[in-house]
Amino acid sequence: MWHMIFKFPKITDEELTNLINKEGSYCGAARVLGCNPETVRQHSKKRKLTVNIKKYTSNVGAASRLPPIEKLIELFNTHKSFVKIGNIFKCNEETIRSIFRKNNIDLGIRQTNIPDEKIFTNENELSYYLLGCYLSDGCVDNKFNRINIVSCDKDWMEDIKNAIGIPNCPLQEPKNSKAYVLRYSNKTIADWLKVNECVPKKSLICKMPIIPEKYHRDLIRGIFDGDGSISFTTKKSDKTGATILKSSRADICTASKTMADNLFELFKSHGLCPTIFVSKKAGSKSKLKNGRIITSTTDCFKVSFQGKKAVDFLNFIYYDNNLLKLNRKYIKYKEMKNFYLNLRHYSFHTGKSMTSLIDVDPVATITHLDKPIPNPILIGSP
């Protein structure tokens, strides 16, 4: 933005001193001389001039010429650089940059797509579902209020984009990764998420937020869509040709012991009967599909429902077909539910009132973290 010149103008020490003192800053003197402020500062230092610099005078003067921050953001979002914005208002690019930082505007994200804040702050079924998604697969940055959510399910990410009002926001695809990243910056949404326990670096300290009980199932559905899994497999009997159940379970995985305990207590309050155990200990090794060996740095906890109890749990969170959800898991749930519906003498558990005709004593299947399950698949299975 400053007109660079290769030769400093001929000016005496007295003239340069008077000019700097009059303008109150190297930036002001540089505008008069048509050069870079650093050039003026270096000449002043080399000549050992005694000058009176009015601290921040240039910034204050520039600020008086600048429009409201909303207008600056609008210019920034139209892909104008700080240099070009500075040229428009005849000030230093650093002045523009410092104003953005002072207002906690994320300089790494151009807000061409701004989410609807009310989607979160209205606090309804959708907002608490989204909270669950961010508690599991999202993160919030403290400094610039940057909000990220990551998933390998592109269709689900597109659904979330549409739900929060930014359908045209491009998904980022990091190199050497099959994941998709939805990223934006918004102080109101970031503050709401942090108040509801979606704090920075939450993986090991995450806990259940305190929300109205009627929204528990929406929150859990979001957590399950992010950190949950469904296993449902059957096979044909060689002798009779009948369909035999091989595996039927639904799990939520977390690295936070506090969150695992919170989930356990919440499910109990709704009459559901999970098991809870350490599925992977810190230091254990596992092999990825690409052959790479990774070592777990922390314990991993699972809150699990086996057999018919998995259907009871899934009925609890998928209480309405029109709700926002991860369709891949929902389809697997429907397969599992239809299988059990075809069995005789079975009705589903519908909440606090126990209507299930499961033969196993529900209390006997509850196991706390202090007593890990050696073979959890067998416990509580029909």
NORSUL-V176011 format. One line per field, one symbol per residue. ss: DSSP state (H for helix, E for strand, L for the rest). burial: # if it has 9 or more other ideal C-beta (glycine too) atoms within 8 Angstrom, else .. A space follows every 10 residues. Layout:
ss = ???
burial = ???
This chain:
ss = LLLLLLLLLL LLHHHHHHHH HHHLLHHHHH HHHLLLHHHH HHHHHHLLLL LLLLLLHHHH HHHHHLLLHH HHHHHHHLLL LHHHHHHHHL LLHHHHHHHH HHLLLLLLLL LLLLLLLHHH HLLLHHHHHH HHHHHHHEEE LLLLLEEEEE ELLHHHHHHH HHHLLLLLLL LELLLLLLLE EEEEELHHHH HHHHHLLLLL LLLLLLLLLL LLHHHHHHHH HHHHHHHEEE EEEEEELLLL LLEEEEEEEE EEEELLHHHH HHHHHHHHHL LLLLEEEEEE LLLLEEELLL LLEEELLLLE EEEEEELHHH HHHHHHHLLL LLLLLLHHHH HHHHHHHHHH HLLLLLLLLL LLLLLLLLLL LHHHHLLLLL LLLLLHHHLL LL
burial = .......... .....##.## #.######## #.###.#.## #.##....#. ..#...###. ###..#.... .##.###... .#.###..#. ###.###### #..###..#. #...#.#.## #.#..##### ########## #..####### #.##.##### #.####..#. #.......## ######.### ####.####. .#..###.#. #...###### ########.# ##.#..#... .......### ####.#.### ####.###.# ########.. .......... .....#..## ########## ########.. ..#.#...## .##.###.## .....#.##. .....#.#.. .#..###.#. ..#..#..## ..
